Amino acid sequence: MLQLSSKLALCSSPVALLAVGSVFAQGQQDFSAVQIKTHQVSGNVYYLEGQGGNVGLLIGDDGVLMIDDQFAPLSEKLQAAIKALSNKPIRLLINTHIHGDHTGGNENFGKLGIDIVAHDNVRVRLAQGVNGGAPSPAVALPIVTFADSLTMHLNGDTVTIKKLPPSHTDGDSFIHFAKADVIHTGDSFRTIGYPGVDFGNGGSVKGMIAALQALYDAAGPNTKILPGHGVVVTRAEIAAQRDLTVELQKRFTDLIKRGMTLEQVVAAKPTADLDAKYGSSERLIPAFYNAVKAEMQ
Ligand SMILES: [Zn+2]
């Protein structure tokens, strides 16, 4: 039997929306060649790798709980991969945050009658349209939203979705599976590249450091960490990402204090020694410059 408990709220007050172009926006892509790979995380928790964010799954007699849904053209492939794991219907779909590589399938799954669950701010931003895009139709919007946390009881596990400090966006959540001892972090933690701060959608560097600390604190030494993108790791990787973010914050603060413009900071190559390990800093530099500057005031 599925029970929903905790503070349910239909919708929060509107959040000021900065309809600016975002580096997180996705253009037209061809998904026909994308193959979905299924990975077991622990017990009856799995994830699907395709294109976009990792899709978390909890399977069992009560039905499938799904976390994020990649892009709309992949919905049928995701459904087929889920069917191969479980003959039970998909019951709930959690959105960790607003980005299209995590919510693009909402309309398709919503039309199947699957209830979508997310933080208040996810619903607000999807309803308004993300990054100047079209507003999501009602069927694609979360039907259950929460302010702080929400606990679900199904398939023999206790699944808690909790709000993180504004970090990747202002509606980031993580999901903790108590029995399986797994955390799906959403994009506040990824094992691919630099930390991602979507400043235009409420992301924050200060908040990213706090969010990474909160994720670390929520995990035990053996907890399997399923990131928004990338591979399963332990909390030691979260600590390393937190330390990296602190170091980046320090570097950008120093450059901004010297009165440097964004162009000057780009030219100074402040991450030259780190790029070999973390990849391109093309997105990182403007995001961190703007966020750190705003947070110094
Ligand atoms: Zn994202």
Boltz pocket constraint, residues with backbone or C-beta under 6 A from the ligand:
constraints:
  - pocket:
      binder: B
      contacts: [[A, 24], [A, 97], [A, 99], [A, 102], [A, 168], [A, 187]]
      max_distance: 6.0
